[in-house]
């Protein structure tokens, strides 16, 4: 097929300079794969923003189309896994990293990366969640599996205005937990309370006393989205037998901590990976996000844009100027 479509394209000018533009591409330029999908919606994640500036930890081959999320309908499927017209969603794997992603109207991928759109979710709703929401859901599922119950006490969410953090706050509230949202953006307290946060605290409240080997017990569980000193402080202040999930590193990839919280308080640290999550738990979690955990506040989480205005949203994300989720509509 030589049909043309619209996509964002990142091109490398020199070793450190990259440009991004909206342009026409040919289906023939897509990589090999059993599944051709007409993308209707994607979403903007921090990994996409990094890809757009040539971060080698995300994307190494250029020109490139970012977008680690996509939802739309099947156009072709050569292995019979899906039928033409089936609605599917794709998050994770190599989509948008070194495989052309959801910031283009078409993607071609291995069929094993896709799942059928769950009953109870539209393509738009699935992309309001996207990778960020799926990661938040995995984090909550980790707490549940570890035995953290709503009546055990407060659950801290760091980086609460971000994509993962905002969905995590809303999911915790939906599941009956008392979510405490930590943020450096004091002016977003009402936004977070609107998502269901029982309390909003500043970053300094999380870090207070963090120079000590152990801190006062505060949290029954933690969903940490930023890493670094905030993760270390959260671990030190988690109650006996509590659980901390870790999915982010925007503050730092380093963890400077002693073993006291793990040995003396029995605190557990769970790493959360949404990229290579096996298909069985992946499907189970999407069913929850479409069912018992489906949020009533999806629109409250979301700002929508098209490809033509996506460039500005990427710049804002890189400066920390966005909140919640940014939905990308490929048809506007």
PAVEX-605489 format. One line per 3 residues: number of its first residue (from 1); for each residue x, z, y of C-alpha. Coordinates in steps of 0.1 Angstrom, whole numbers, plus 5000, padded with zeros to 4 digits. Last residue first. Layout:
BEGIN
NUM = X/Z/Y | ...
***
This chain:
BEGIN
332 = 4917/5142/5168 | 4915/5134/5131 | 4946/5152/5119
329 = 4933/5186/5131 | 4961/5211/5132 | 4951/5248/5131
326 = 4972/5273/5149 | 4968/5308/5135 | 4970/5342/5151
323 = 4990/5345/5183 | 5014/5322/5200 | 5041/5328/5227
320 = 5070/5338/5205 | 5093/5314/5222 | 5096/5292/5190
317 = 5058/5294/5187 | 5053/5282/5223 | 5076/5252/5217
314 = 5057/5243/5185 | 5024/5246/5204 | 5036/5221/5230
311 = 5045/5195/5204 | 5011/5199/5187 | 4992/5185/5216
308 = 4992/5148/5204 | 4989/5159/5167 | 4956/5177/5173
305 = 4950/5213/5183 | 4929/5242/5171 | 4933/5279/5180
302 = 4923/5303/5153 | 4921/5339/5143 | 4886/5345/5159
299 = 4874/5314/5140 | 4884/5330/5107 | 4868/5363/5116
296 = 4842/5366/5087 | 4871/5366/5063 | 4868/5356/5027
293 = 4882/5385/5006 | 4854/5386/4980 | 4851/5348/4977
290 = 4872/5319/4992 | 4903/5342/4997 | 4897/5357/4963
287 = 4895/5322/4947 | 4927/5313/4965 | 4943/5344/4950
284 = 4934/5335/4914 | 4946/5299/4919 | 4980/5310/4931
281 = 4982/5337/4904 | 4979/5310/4877 | 4999/5283/4895
278 = 5032/5302/4899 | 5042/5312/4934 | 5071/5289/4943
275 = 5065/5289/4981 | 5045/5321/4985 | 5072/5346/4979
272 = 5066/5383/4985 | 5093/5408/4978 | 5080/5442/4968
269 = 5097/5475/4978 | 5085/5506/4960 | 5088/5542/4974
266 = 5095/5569/4949 | 5099/5595/4976 | 5134/5609/4967
263 = 5148/5580/4949 | 5134/5550/4968 | 5133/5567/5002
260 = 5168/5580/4997 | 5184/5547/4987 | 5200/5540/5021
257 = 5190/5513/5045 | 5204/5484/5065 | 5183/5454/5055
254 = 5196/5420/5068 | 5175/5389/5071 | 5168/5398/5107
251 = 5139/5401/5132 | 5123/5368/5121 | 5129/5378/5084
248 = 5095/5378/5068 | 5077/5385/5035 | 5084/5422/5025
245 = 5058/5444/5009 | 5061/5482/5011 | 5046/5505/4985
242 = 5038/5542/4985 | 5047/5568/4959 | 5056/5594/4985
239 = 5046/5582/5020 | 5063/5554/5038 | 5084/5564/5068
236 = 5119/5553/5055 | 5105/5521/5042 | 5088/5512/5075
233 = 5120/5520/5094 | 5141/5496/5072 | 5114/5469/5075
230 = 5114/5473/5113 | 5152/5473/5114 | 5154/5439/5098
227 = 5123/5423/5084 | 5095/5406/5104 | 5063/5404/5083
224 = 5061/5438/5067 | 5029/5447/5049 | 5032/5485/5045
221 = 5015/5511/5023 | 5004/5547/5023 | 5022/5550/5057
218 = 5032/5580/5077 | 5059/5602/5060 | 5083/5615/5087
215 = 5116/5596/5086 | 5145/5596/5062 | 5182/5587/5067
212 = 5178/5592/5105 | 5184/5565/5130 | 5149/5553/5125
209 = 5135/5583/5145 | 5112/5561/5165 | 5113/5526/5151
206 = 5076/5521/5143 | 5065/5537/5176 | 5090/5515/5195
203 = 5073/5484/5180 | 5041/5493/5198 | 5010/5507/5180
200 = 4975/5493/5175 | 4949/5513/5156 | 4920/5507/5133
197 = 4928/5470/5132 | 4897/5449/5123 | 4904/5414/5137
194 = 4888/5425/5170 | 4912/5454/5171 | 4940/5429/5169
191 = 4927/5408/5198 | 4920/5439/5218 | 4956/5451/5214
188 = 4970/5417/5224 | 4983/5429/5259 | 5007/5453/5242
185 = 5026/5424/5227 | 5055/5440/5208 | 5033/5445/5178
182 = 5024/5470/5151 | 4989/5469/5136 | 4976/5500/5118
179 = 4951/5489/5091 | 4927/5514/5076 | 4918/5497/5043
176 = 4883/5486/5033 | 4891/5452/5018 | 4879/5433/5049
173 = 4900/5456/5071 | 4931/5448/5050 | 4923/5411/5051
170 = 4919/5411/5089 | 4952/5429/5094 | 4970/5406/5069
167 = 4955/5375/5087 | 4971/5387/5119 | 5004/5396/5103
164 = 5009/5363/5085 | 5002/5341/5115 | 5018/5364/5141
161 = 4999/5391/5161 | 5007/5418/5136 | 5045/5415/5135
158 = 5044/5447/5114 | 5014/5457/5094 | 5011/5494/5086
155 = 4986/5507/5060 | 4971/5541/5068 | 4959/5565/5041
152 = 4953/5568/5004 | 4915/5562/5008 | 4920/5524/5008
149 = 4939/5524/4976 | 4976/5516/4969 | 4979/5512/4932
146 = 5009/5488/4930 | 4985/5459/4921 | 4965/5466/4952
143 = 4996/5466/4974 | 5009/5434/4958 | 4974/5418/4963
140 = 4976/5427/5000 | 5010/5409/5002 | 4998/5379/4982
137 = 4968/5376/5006 | 4991/5378/5037 | 5012/5350/5021
134 = 4981/5329/5015 | 4971/5335/5051 | 5005/5323/5064
131 = 5007/5294/5040 | 4973/5281/5051 | 4946/5305/5060
128 = 4931/5285/5089 | 4940/5256/5066 | 4916/5267/5039
125 = 4889/5271/5065 | 4893/5235/5077 | 4893/5221/5042
122 = 4860/5240/5036 | 4861/5271/5014 | 4833/5286/4992
119 = 4842/5266/4961 | 4879/5263/4960 | 4896/5231/4971
116 = 4912/5217/4940 | 4949/5226/4937 | 4979/5205/4946
113 = 5016/5210/4938 | 5012/5198/4902 | 5001/5163/4915
110 = 5036/5156/4927 | 5034/5145/4963 | 5024/5117/4987
107 = 5011/5128/5021 | 4989/5110/5045 | 4976/5117/5081
104 = 5010/5132/5090 | 5018/5167/5102 | 5010/5178/5066
101 = 5044/5171/5052 | 5070/5145/5043 | 5091/5161/5015
98 = 5123/5178/5026 | 5105/5209/5041 | 5070/5197/5048
95 = 5059/5201/5012 | 5087/5214/4990 | 5067/5239/4971
92 = 5044/5257/4996 | 5008/5250/5004 | 4986/5221/4992
89 = 4948/5218/4993 | 4925/5194/4975 | 4891/5177/4980
86 = 4884/5152/4953 | 4876/5117/4967 | 4895/5098/4940
83 = 4897/5119/4909 | 4923/5145/4902 | 4948/5152/4874
80 = 4944/5117/4861 | 4982/5108/4862 | 4982/5081/4889
77 = 4961/5098/4915 | 4951/5079/4946 | 4931/5086/4977
74 = 4926/5124/4971 | 4909/5143/4999 | 4922/5167/5025
71 = 4941/5199/5030 | 4977/5202/5040 | 5002/5230/5046
68 = 5041/5229/5049 | 5039/5205/5078 | 5070/5187/5089
65 = 5076/5149/5090 | 5112/5139/5087 | 5138/5114/5100
62 = 5158/5132/5087 | 5169/5150/5056 | 5181/5187/5057
59 = 5149/5207/5063 | 5143/5244/5061 | 5177/5262/5061
56 = 5192/5232/5079 | 5171/5241/5111 | 5165/5206/5125
53 = 5144/5216/5156 | 5111/5205/5140 | 5120/5222/5107
50 = 5122/5255/5125 | 5087/5250/5140 | 5074/5241/5106
47 = 5089/5273/5091 | 5072/5293/5118 | 5038/5279/5106
44 = 5015/5254/5122 | 4985/5244/5102 | 4972/5213/5084
41 = 4938/5195/5084 | 4924/5162/5074 | 4952/5149/5052
38 = 4945/5117/5032 | 4962/5125/4999 | 4983/5104/4976
35 = 4991/5121/4943 | 5014/5110/4915 | 5046/5112/4936
32 = 5073/5091/4952 | 5082/5096/4988 | 5062/5082/5018
29 = 5077/5052/5036 | 5054/5027/5018 | 5025/5045/5034
26 = 5037/5032/5067 | 5044/5053/5098 | 5030/5052/5133
23 = 5044/5076/5158 | 5040/5111/5174 | 5074/5122/5186
20 = 5101/5148/5179 | 5137/5148/5189 | 5167/5166/5174
17 = 5201/5175/5188 | 5227/5195/5170 | 5247/5170/5149
14 = 5234/5140/5169 | 5201/5123/5176 | 5183/5135/5145
11 = 5146/5124/5143 | 5115/5145/5137 | 5084/5124/5132
8 = 5048/5136/5138 | 5024/5113/5120 | 4999/5086/5125
5 = 4990/5061/5097 | 4998/5026/5086 | 4986/5008/5055
2 = 5013/4991/5035 | 5000/5000/5000
***
